[in-house]
Amino acid sequence: MPAVLHTTTGQVLSLTLNRPEALNALTPDQRDEIVRLLSEASANPAIRAVVITGTGRGFCAGADLRGTGAPGERLAGDVARTLRTGAQRLIAAVLDCEKPVIAAVNGTAAGLGAHLAFACDLVIAAESARFIEVFVRRGLVPDGGGAYLLPRLLGPQRAKELMFFGDALTAPDAERLGLVNRVVRDEELEKTARAWAERLASGPTRALALTKQLVNASLDTDRATAFAAEAAAQEINMTTADAQDGVRSFVERRSARFEGR
């Protein structure tokens, strides 16, 4: 069986990590496949939303460290290069995807797996899900954009607490902190993620993409830059068929008919 299952139903692309025996720990080949599929989804007008989930008990246990070799076997620059082309590239692919991406967290999300979920636009977690900043337990520095994502989601103190101690965070606690949008019963996870994805897929796809870009960039820019980006996004979006129909629907007192264009 493929290590990454991908199916398109309607206008929703589902990506499923499929190494349950390893709690879906990510191999380099899996990372590359997810990056490729997200890039293709951005360019494909037939895909208007993406769901990422896992099989078995784990969403993703992080990077598969087997076969990486002992530290003494590496040359200077190897680790940084591996991160740039591996974990960081994966997280950037999620953040940069032009379609809304939902994480349906079915179990343990540890290390890079947690950051994969946090990079998604919306996070739905099963009650049994757990999130673990596992790096400190191995004497490692967080990777996969963790030190970029977590302070923006939680603030620096909370982010440091999770990263310094490496304690498991339950799904309800993650929801309380704002890392998770919704916690549902395990048996309802797939159904809920599908409903959210279908709702997004029926929306104004280009407007959602531009909104995602504005929000993701907002914490890295000053007010003047953010306002200029907002104005540019509005200018671009008003050329789309969806925006034009949205305005007409208001005047005509009817529901808009969004086609993703």
Secondary structure, DSSP 8 states (H G I E B T S, - for coil): --SEEEEEETTEEEEEE--GGGTT-B-HHHHHHHHHHHHHHHH-TT--EEEEEESTTEEE--B--TTS--GGG--TTHHHHHHHHTHHHHHHHHHH-SS-EEEEE-SEEETHHHHHHHHSSEEEEETT-EEE-GGGGGT----TTHHHHHHHHH-HHHHHHHHHH--EEEHHHHHHHTS-SEEE-GGGHHHHHHHHHHHHHTS-HHHHHHHHHHHHHHTTS-HHHHHHHHHHHHHHHTTSHHHHHHHHHHHHTS-------
